[in-house]
Every structure is written in structure tokens, then in C-alpha cells.
Amino acid sequence: MVSRSQTNLYYICTRVGAAETISGNERAPANGINPLIMTVKPLTYKDAGVDIDAGNALVDRIRPLVGRTMRPEVLTGIGGFGGLFALPPGKYEEPVLVAGSDGVGTKLKLAQQMQRHHTIGIDLVAMCVNDVLVQGAEPLFFLDYFACGRLDTDIAESVIAGIAAGCEQAGAALIGGETAEMPDMYAEGDYDLAGFCVGVVERQGLVDGSAIAPGDVIIGIRSSGAHSNGYSLIRKVLEVAENRNIDGTPAEELLLEPTKIYVKPVLQLMQSVKVKGLAHITGGGLTENIPRILHGELHAEIAVDSWQQGALFDWLTVSGRIAIDEMRRTFNCGVGMVVVVDAADAGAAIAALAESGESAWRLGEIRDGAGGVAYV
């Protein structure tokens, strides 16, 4: 018999077709009940694998990181049920909000294997803000979603520090997010990320490709590496590669180089040159992303001798025995962003990008006739 002095016990009784829980005192069996008396420690959320205190500690640790991304339009700090952002009155005549959401794919697996968590957040921001940018929009604010099986506050803080750094590079405020601890959904040490960005552009300033015409010049802007696309294939290459060094540097180090954020140089370019089209070269490479901004009977003619794809992509080609067509439709091959301008503005555009610290060059031209992308 269990003593009355014992606490935190539950008396669990069973009855045919029903179940009853009795707590706090001993009770004589009721008619038809066969008691099964057990001592059970009360369950907590932490017993189920969710540490509320760790989540609260994380919020306190990231608060100063988030503070560095703030803009005057932000009305609240983190910790509320939603982030508030007020468009300044009188600044826009006909504002159009542009929203984007993305992740970083299986580049996360490589980052976790290498225990390098401080730059993957930059990738997350870059993939979202660059997509918003190609409509001509200035990113305003960003939210993140961090999901894991067990919350490691050190790792989470490192990831979110990267998110905050990316937001600073893009000029976007980090106004909120969600940390989800979900036992049994993720293996030990695994986590997943998603990002959400909202930007704004004047309706008359929208960049939608509708003004692109034959004879316009395509300008390529150099990528910082593979960015955040094609990593399922990249990890296969790592499995079969006989040499995992690239010019004396471990391939994994180069593969974890964060995605370049093009926001500030491209917005600056748009102040001086009429930009007719922008394409973020993500999954699908040049082959599939450039046609997304072309309308009617037009195609892009790309001069393959206008740039060198770089040592990383050469290594992928050779180590994975990847055909050139597969490379061009999987990776950015050294071209992270494409800008389309009138031929008369091409020189000025390339010069303006160079002044912003970007490596840019004449990649090709727009031609009559449908056909997507032609490599010449």
C-alpha cells in the first residue's frame, strides 16, 4: 500500500470499457473496478523533450543581435505575438509589398556535419532577400523559423547571429521568428531553417521584365560560390571525390561560403541606370532562371567565353564527372545575379557595380525568338 505521506502519486484504476484517474488520496475500490496502484512522477514538457527555459534563455541571448538590425519603422521588439512595421507616411506614392520565403536546402547537412553554424543564417537571409530584390524591391523586414529535435542554445544563437548579420547586410529588420523544439521529428543535432521576407517598391518602379527587348545587354554579377543550391548533388560529389582539396583549401570550406547578398549594390545601381530585368540564379542555374523574366518571343544568348566559372565549379565538374548542361541547370556556375539593361547603359551599369565592390561583366544579349537560353 502506498503511504498517504507520499506526494506526486497517481492512482490509476481500470474498469471494463472505461479508465479513471484518481489523485491525492487513497480510495476504496468502487463496484466493478480493479485498481492498479502505481507510483508515477508527474510528467513535464521537459520530460517530453521540450525545454521551455532553454527557449526563454535563447530569446534573451539573441535580443542584442536582433537589436542591431532595427529600422525606424519597426514598432515592437521580439517576444510579442507578431512584429509590427509601419510604412512611413508620405514616403511612397503607390507602394507594392513584395514577399518571399525560402530555405537553404541540404547545405544545412554540410554545415551540421562540419559543426559550422555561424554563416548558414546569412544563406537563409540571402536566399529570401535576393528573390525580393529582383522585383526591384527594398527588403524591409525578415522573420525566421528554426526547428530542431532538442534545442541547443549555443547552436541556435550561432545560427540566429548569422541571420542577424545577413539582415544587416540587406538593410532588413529582423522583427520576429519562431523556435520550434520537436522531439522525434529531428535526429540529434539536426535542425531546419526557413525564412520570410517582405520588401517594398513603388508600382512604377517594379522590375518585371516587361520592358526587355532584343539587343538589351545581360550583365552577370559574380557569385560567392555555390550559394545554397545543388547541395544534394554536391554531397554526392563529396562522397565520390578522390581529391577533396581545391587549390589547397578543403572543399567543404569553400562549399560553406555564404550566399552573396546583392541588395545594396543593385539598389544603388537602380538609382543611376534603368534596370529592365533581374534574375537571381538559384536552383535551375542560368538555364532555367533567366527565362523566368523574359516575355514573348525572346531568348537569352549567353557568351560562354565571357567568364570563368571558378575553381570550385571546375572541381565539381571533374570530381563528379558532371556534364556541362547539367552544371548549367543545377548550379550558378559563378554567376549569382543577372541584370538586363539597354545596350547604351551597359558600360555605366558595369562601372557602377564595380564601384560597389562587385565583379560584373557583359554576359550576353537578348535576342528575338523564343528558346530560353542559348550558349554560344
C-alpha positions, 0 to 999 in steps of 0.5 A: 500500500502506498503511504498517504505521506507520499506526494506526486502519486497517481492512482490509476484504476481500470474498469471494463470499457472505461479508465479513471484517474484518481489523485491525492488520496487513497480510495476504496475500490468502487463496484466493478473496478480493479485498481492498479496502484502505481507510483508515477512522477508527474510528467513535464514538457521537459520530460517530453523533450521540450525545454521551455527555459532553454527557449526563454534563455535563447530569446534573451541571448539573441535580443542584442543581435536582433537589436542591431538590425532595427529600422525606424519603422519597426514598432515592437521588439521580439517576444510579442505575438507578431512584429509590427512595421509601419510604412512611413507616411508620405514616403511612397506614392503607390507602394507594392509589398513584395514577399518571399520565403525560402530555405537553404536546402541540404547545405544545412547537412554540410554545415551540421556535419562540419559543426559550422553554424555561424554563416548558414543564417546569412544563406537563409537571409540571402536566399529570401532577400535576393528573390525580393530584390529582383522585383526591384524591391527594398527588403524591409523586414525578415522573420525566421523559423528554426526547428530542431529535435532538442534545442541547443542554445549555443547552436541556435544563437550561432545560427540566429547571429548569422541571420542577424548579420545577413539582415544587416547586410540587406538593410532588413529588420529582423522583427520576429521568428519562431523556435520550434523544439520537436522531439522525434521529428529531428535526429540529434543535432539536426535542425531546419531553417526557413525564412520570410521576407517582405520588401517594398517598391513603388508600382512604377518602379517594379522590375518585371521584365516587361520592358526587355527587348532584343539587343538589351545587354545581360550583365552577370554579377559574380557569385560567392560560390555555390550559394545554397543550391545543388547541395544534394548533388554536391554531397554526392560529389563529396562522397565520390571525390578522390581529391577533396582539396581545391587549390589547397583549401578543403572543399567543404570550406569553400562549399560553406561560403555564404550566399552573396547578398546583392541588395545594396549594390543593385539598389544603388545601381537602380538609382543611376541606370534603368534596370529592365530585368533581374534574375537571381540564379538559384536552383535551375542555374542560368538555364532555367532562371533567366527565362523566368523574366523574359516575355514573348518571343525572346531568348537569352544568348549567353557568351560562354567565353565571357567568364570563368566559372571558378575553381570550385565549379571546375572541381565539381565538374571533374570530381563528379564527372558532371556534364556541362548542361547539367552544371548549367541547370543545377548550379550558378556556375559563378554567376549569382545575379543577372541584370538586363539593361539597354545596350547604351547603359551597359558600360555605366551599369558595369562601372557602377557595380564595380564601384560597389565592390562587385565583379560584373561583366557583359554576359550576353544579349537578348535576342528575338525568338523564343528558346530560353537560353542559348550558349554560344 
